[in-house]
């Protein structure tokens, strides 16, 4: 039995397949319910390392350490701030969010090394472009795609630039909000 922990990617998408709307908007995310918050906490409790691409990292680092985040959602904010984080970016020179490591080069090697360490799963939140890249490297073990009940008509496609990747559906979960969580594992030879 392998001791390698799983790398799980969680992304929100519109019904028509966009992970962000025009001008990088995410104000359409249907994530304000108590049910979603419980799901978010459960999902974070499965992981002991978070991974982000630059854009998602900047959004998260700009919000979760703030007083507003701590007041609005203390359970998620505490986890987001306390958990170790990795940001993958060639554009950043440094990171300021507590417990964050910047990985600029040798991404596949570094993340493979982290997967081999004992611990809980590794979670990628958002970061669709990073997920597409890591799928191509064979590093993503599970995709959790939250389909929001909205049609955007335009935006940035989910996993833009990804190689063709066969997937096997493992679970479906409906939320009272109309969101549907689809859980897939990549097909591997």
VENHUDA-V663261 format. One record per residue. RES is the residue in one letter. PHI is phi in whole degrees, 0 to 359 (999 if undefined). OMEGA is omega in radians with two decimals (none if undefined). D_FIRST is the distance of its C-alpha to the first C-alpha in Angstrom with 2 decimals. Layout:
[[RES | PHI | OMEGA | D_FIRST] [RES | PHI | OMEGA | D_FIRST]]
This chain:
[[X | 999 | -3.13 | 0.00] [X | 282 | 3.09 | 3.82] [X | 265 | -3.13 | 6.57] [X | 293 | 3.10 | 9.00] [X | 277 | -3.09 | 11.30] [X | 276 | 2.95 | 13.30] [X | 254 | -3.06 | 16.82] [X | 247 | 3.09 | 19.15] [X | 250 | 3.06 | 22.74] [X | 243 | 3.12 | 25.51] [X | 225 | 3.03 | 28.91] [X | 262 | 3.10 | 32.18] [X | 217 | 3.01 | 34.20] [X | 280 | 3.14 | 37.53] [X | 300 | 3.14 | 37.93] [X | 266 | 2.90 | 39.21] [X | 88 | 3.10 | 36.19] [X | 253 | 3.11 | 37.33] [X | 270 | 2.99 | 35.27] [X | 212 | -3.13 | 38.51] [X | 274 | 3.09 | 42.09] [X | 304 | -3.13 | 45.10] [X | 58 | 3.08 | 45.50] [X | 64 | -3.09 | 41.81] [X | 290 | 3.02 | 42.63] [X | 230 | -3.13 | 40.03] [X | 292 | 3.11 | 42.66] [X | 273 | 3.12 | 41.83] [X | 303 | -3.10 | 38.38] [X | 264 | -2.96 | 38.53] [X | 230 | -3.03 | 36.69] [X | 264 | -3.05 | 39.29] [X | 273 | 3.06 | 38.59] [X | 297 | 3.11 | 37.31] [X | 299 | 3.12 | 34.69] [X | 295 | 3.13 | 33.40] [X | 298 | 3.08 | 33.49] [X | 299 | 3.09 | 31.36] [X | 300 | -3.14 | 28.84] [X | 299 | 3.13 | 28.96] [X | 295 | 3.11 | 28.37] [X | 301 | -3.12 | 25.42] [X | 295 | 3.13 | 23.88] [X | 291 | 3.13 | 24.55] [X | 290 | 3.08 | 23.11] [X | 280 | -3.02 | 19.65] [X | 242 | 2.99 | 19.89] [X | 232 | 3.06 | 20.75] [X | 208 | 3.10 | 21.79] [X | 249 | 3.13 | 24.23] [X | 234 | 3.14 | 24.99] [X | 225 | 2.85 | 28.39] [X | 278 | -3.05 | 30.60] [X | 301 | -3.04 | 34.08] [X | 297 | 3.13 | 36.02] [X | 295 | 3.10 | 33.72] [X | 304 | -3.11 | 33.43] [X | 297 | 3.08 | 37.23] [X | 295 | -3.10 | 37.65] [X | 294 | -3.11 | 35.17] [X | 293 | 3.11 | 36.51] [X | 278 | -3.09 | 40.00] [X | 246 | -2.94 | 39.44] [X | 299 | 3.10 | 36.85] [X | 282 | -3.05 | 38.45] [X | 278 | 3.08 | 41.84] [X | 299 | 3.14 | 43.78] [X | 301 | 3.13 | 43.95] [X | 294 | 3.13 | 40.15] [X | 295 | 3.09 | 39.95] [X | 285 | -3.06 | 42.81] [X | 287 | -3.03 | 41.63] [X | 211 | -3.02 | 37.96] [X | 299 | -3.13 | 37.21] [X | 296 | -3.13 | 33.73] [X | 290 | -3.13 | 32.40] [X | 301 | 3.14 | 34.56] [X | 299 | 3.13 | 33.29] [X | 295 | -3.12 | 29.63] [X | 299 | -3.10 | 30.51] [X | 283 | -3.05 | 32.50] [X | 274 | -3.09 | 30.25] [X | 292 | 3.01 | 26.82] [X | 297 | -3.09 | 26.06] [X | 226 | 3.02 | 26.86] [X | 235 | 3.00 | 26.68] [X | 245 | 3.13 | 29.45] [X | 260 | -3.10 | 29.31] [X | 195 | 2.97 | 32.90] [X | 268 | -3.08 | 35.20] [X | 277 | -3.11 | 38.21] [X | 278 | 3.06 | 37.72] [X | 261 | -3.13 | 38.91] [X | 203 | 3.09 | 37.70] [X | 234 | -3.08 | 36.20] [X | 242 | -3.11 | 37.84] [X | 288 | -3.10 | 35.51] [X | 305 | 3.05 | 34.07] [X | 63 | -3.10 | 30.54] [X | 243 | 3.06 | 30.38] [X | 254 | 3.07 | 29.29] [X | 265 | 3.06 | 30.94] [X | 245 | -3.10 | 29.03] [X | 259 | -3.07 | 31.63] [X | 227 | 3.08 | 30.16] [X | 53 | -3.06 | 26.92] [X | 300 | -3.12 | 25.36] [X | 301 | -3.14 | 22.37] [X | 294 | -3.11 | 21.61] [X | 294 | -3.13 | 22.14] [X | 290 | 3.04 | 20.06] [X | 298 | 3.10 | 17.13] [X | 300 | 3.14 | 17.56] [X | 294 | 3.11 | 17.74] [X | 295 | -3.10 | 14.56] [X | 281 | 3.12 | 12.69] [X | 287 | 3.09 | 14.43] [X | 294 | 3.09 | 13.21] [X | 150 | 3.09 | 14.95] [X | 283 | -3.13 | 15.68] [X | 291 | 3.07 | 15.91] [X | 253 | -3.08 | 18.49] [X | 246 | 2.99 | 21.46] [X | 256 | 3.11 | 24.06] [X | 252 | -3.08 | 27.25] [X | 68 | 2.99 | 29.92] [X | 55 | -3.11 | 29.92] [X | 301 | -3.13 | 30.08] [X | 294 | 3.10 | 30.96] [X | 296 | 3.11 | 28.09] [X | 301 | 3.11 | 25.67] [X | 302 | 3.13 | 27.32] [X | 295 | -3.11 | 26.82] [X | 290 | 3.02 | 23.16] [X | 300 | 3.13 | 22.54] [X | 296 | 3.11 | 24.13] [X | 273 | -3.13 | 21.80] [X | 76 | -3.08 | 18.69] [X | 266 | -3.12 | 17.79] [X | 272 | -3.10 | 18.46] [X | 261 | -3.10 | 15.77] [X | 206 | 3.05 | 18.26] [X | 250 | 3.04 | 22.06] [X | 245 | -3.06 | 24.09] [X | 249 | 3.13 | 27.65] [X | 264 | 3.14 | 30.42] [X | 275 | 3.13 | 33.44] [X | 268 | -3.10 | 36.66] [X | 281 | 3.13 | 39.71] [X | 210 | 3.03 | 41.82] [X | 252 | -3.10 | 43.03] [X | 267 | -3.14 | 43.77] [X | 83 | 3.09 | 45.33] [X | 196 | -3.10 | 44.36] [X | 150 | 3.13 | 42.05] [X | 257 | -3.11 | 38.96] [X | 297 | 3.07 | 36.64] [X | 298 | 3.10 | 33.03] [X | 58 | 3.12 | 30.76] [X | 304 | 3.11 | 33.89] [X | 88 | -3.13 | 33.26] [X | 290 | 3.00 | 29.72] [X | 286 | 3.06 | 28.87] [X | 301 | -3.10 | 28.60] [X | 223 | 3.05 | 25.17] [X | 287 | -3.10 | 24.35] [X | 229 | 3.04 | 22.85] [X | 244 | 3.12 | 21.68] [X | 288 | -3.11 | 23.21] [X | 251 | -3.10 | 20.89] [X | 198 | 3.05 | 23.46] [X | 225 | 3.11 | 27.11] [X | 223 | 3.09 | 28.86] [X | 266 | 3.10 | 32.61] [X | 247 | 3.13 | 34.35] [X | 302 | -3.12 | 37.93] [X | 289 | -3.05 | 38.91] [X | 101 | 3.04 | 38.30] [X | 295 | 3.04 | 35.13] [X | 228 | 3.10 | 32.32] [X | 265 | 3.07 | 28.67] [X | 250 | -3.14 | 26.77] [X | 247 | -3.10 | 22.98] [X | 235 | 2.91 | 21.58] [X | 243 | 3.08 | 18.46] [X | 293 | 3.05 | 19.36] [X | 284 | 3.13 | 19.18] [X | 236 | 3.13 | 17.37] [X | 296 | none | 18.07]]
